[in-house]
Amino acid sequence: MANKQIIQFFTAIFIAVIWIVCDFINVEIFYYLKTDKYLYSIYLLAGLRLLAIILFGYVGFFGIFIGHAISSSLMRGFEPNEAIWLALLSSSATLIAYKLWQFLFGKTDSFLDISPLQLFYLVVLNAGFVAIFRFTYLLQNNEISLFLLYGTLAANISESLLVLYLIKVCSYFYRRLID
């Protein structure tokens, strides 16, 4: 049992490190895509957030939460309490969306027999929850606009689809290489 917990701990830390590296790329290389303090037109991390939760469940949630909080505070200049809240809301939104999707479609963590349409529903559900959670948080700070809400929704949908599609393409080529 202790070995499983150690593996889960290091998996969460690994996910956090990947998050921080991808956020660094987003901030330093794709800075020109920033449209608002809280929004990029292409947000690399939306797909990573969904992928980590699909693959690792609660361990992925903690990894994303830790990475998001650290990178928001260190690289984006958010106050620590704001970084923690945004990380908690963002990772919680994806976990809730995934669990709700599993319930609605009767799917398990094995992720078997998933159609492209069902995957699309997961992406849209996730993007909707992330946008609503972020909207609710920013509403308290009076920093909200419909542009930010719609932009968050669109950026999360497009990037999640891009990441999941790239994984599918890589998987296809990998299978072709080993056959």
C-alpha positions in Angstrom: 0.0 0.0 0.0 2.8 2.4 0.8 4.4 1.8 -2.7 1.1 2.8 -4.3 0.9 6.0 -2.4 4.5 6.8 -3.2 3.8 6.2 -6.9 0.7 8.4 -6.7 2.7 11.2 -5.0 5.4 11.2 -7.6 2.8 11.0 -10.4 1.1 14.1 -9.0 4.5 15.9 -8.7 5.3 14.8 -12.3 2.0 16.2 -13.5 2.6 19.5 -11.6 6.1 19.8 -13.3 4.6 19.2 -16.7 1.9 21.8 -16.0 4.6 24.3 -14.9 6.7 23.7 -18.1 3.6 24.0 -20.3 2.6 27.2 -18.6 6.1 28.6 -19.0 5.8 27.8 -22.7 2.4 29.4 -22.8 3.6 32.6 -21.0 7.0 33.0 -22.7 6.4 31.7 -26.2 2.7 32.2 -26.8 2.5 35.5 -25.0 1.2 37.2 -28.1 -1.9 35.0 -27.8 -2.9 36.5 -24.5 -6.1 38.4 -24.8 -6.8 39.2 -21.1 -5.2 38.8 -17.7 -7.0 35.4 -17.4 -7.2 34.3 -21.0 -5.2 33.1 -23.9 -6.8 32.5 -27.3 -4.9 29.2 -27.3 -4.4 27.7 -23.9 -2.1 24.7 -23.9 -3.1 23.6 -20.5 -6.8 23.0 -21.1 -6.0 19.7 -22.8 -3.4 18.7 -20.3 -5.9 19.3 -17.4 -8.5 17.0 -19.0 -5.9 14.4 -20.0 -4.4 14.2 -16.5 -7.9 13.7 -14.9 -8.9 11.1 -17.5 -5.7 9.1 -17.0 -5.1 9.6 -13.3 -8.3 10.7 -11.7 -7.8 12.2 -8.3 -4.0 12.0 -8.6 -4.3 14.0 -11.8 -6.5 16.5 -9.9 -3.9 17.1 -7.2 -1.1 17.3 -9.8 -2.9 19.9 -11.8 -3.9 21.8 -8.7 -0.3 22.0 -7.4 1.1 22.9 -10.8 -1.5 25.5 -11.5 -1.2 27.1 -8.1 2.6 27.3 -8.4 2.8 28.5 -11.9 0.0 31.1 -11.5 1.8 32.5 -8.5 5.4 32.4 -9.8 5.0 33.0 -13.6 1.8 34.9 -13.9 2.2 37.1 -10.8 -1.1 36.2 -9.1 -1.3 36.7 -5.4 -0.9 33.3 -3.7 -4.5 33.1 -2.4 -5.8 34.0 -5.9 -3.5 31.4 -7.5 -4.8 28.7 -5.1 -8.4 29.6 -5.7 -8.1 29.6 -9.4 -6.2 26.3 -9.4 -8.8 24.7 -7.1 -11.7 25.9 -9.2 -10.1 25.0 -12.5 -9.0 21.5 -11.5 -12.3 20.9 -9.6 -14.3 21.9 -12.7 -12.6 19.3 -14.8 -12.9 16.6 -12.2 -16.6 17.3 -11.7 -17.2 17.4 -15.5 -15.4 14.1 -15.9 -17.3 12.4 -13.1 -20.6 13.8 -14.4 -19.8 12.7 -17.9 -19.0 9.2 -16.6 -22.4 9.1 -14.8 -24.4 10.4 -17.7 -22.9 8.0 -20.2 -22.4 5.0 -17.9 -18.6 5.0 -18.5 -15.8 3.8 -16.2 -12.2 4.8 -15.7 -11.2 2.2 -18.2 -12.3 4.6 -21.0 -13.3 1.8 -23.3 -15.8 2.1 -26.1 -15.7 5.9 -26.2 -17.1 7.3 -29.4 -15.8 10.6 -30.8 -19.1 12.2 -30.1 -19.0 11.1 -26.5 -15.5 12.5 -26.2 -16.7 15.8 -27.7 -19.4 15.9 -25.1 -16.8 15.5 -22.4 -14.7 18.3 -23.9 -17.7 20.7 -24.1 -18.9 19.7 -20.6 -15.4 20.3 -19.2 -15.1 23.7 -21.0 -18.5 24.7 -19.7 -17.7 23.9 -16.1 -14.3 25.6 -16.3 -15.8 28.8 -17.8 -18.7 28.8 -15.2 -16.4 28.2 -12.2 -14.0 30.9 -13.5 -16.8 33.3 -14.2 -18.2 32.8 -10.7 -14.8 33.5 -9.1 -14.1 36.6 -11.2 -17.6 37.9 -10.6 -16.7 38.3 -7.0 -13.7 40.4 -8.0 -15.7 42.5 -10.5 -13.3 41.4 -13.3 -15.8 39.7 -15.6 -17.1 40.2 -19.0 -19.0 38.0 -21.4 -15.9 38.1 -23.7 -14.0 36.4 -20.9 -16.7 33.8 -20.4 -17.0 33.0 -24.1 -13.3 33.2 -24.6 -12.6 30.7 -21.8 -15.2 28.3 -23.2 -13.8 28.5 -26.7 -10.1 28.3 -25.7 -10.8 25.2 -23.5 -12.8 23.5 -26.2 -10.3 24.1 -29.0 -7.2 23.2 -27.0 -8.7 20.1 -25.4 -9.7 18.9 -28.8 -6.3 19.6 -30.2 -4.5 17.8 -27.4 -6.8 14.7 -27.6 -6.5 14.6 -31.4 -2.7 14.8 -31.2 -2.7 11.9 -28.8 -4.9 9.9 -31.1 -2.6 10.7 -34.1 0.5 9.8 -32.0 -1.2 6.6 -30.9 -2.0 5.7 -34.5 1.6 6.2 -35.7 2.9 4.3 -32.7 0.7 1.3 -33.4 1.8 1.5 -37.1 5.4 1.4 -36.1 5.2 -1.6 -33.8 3.1 -3.7 -36.2 
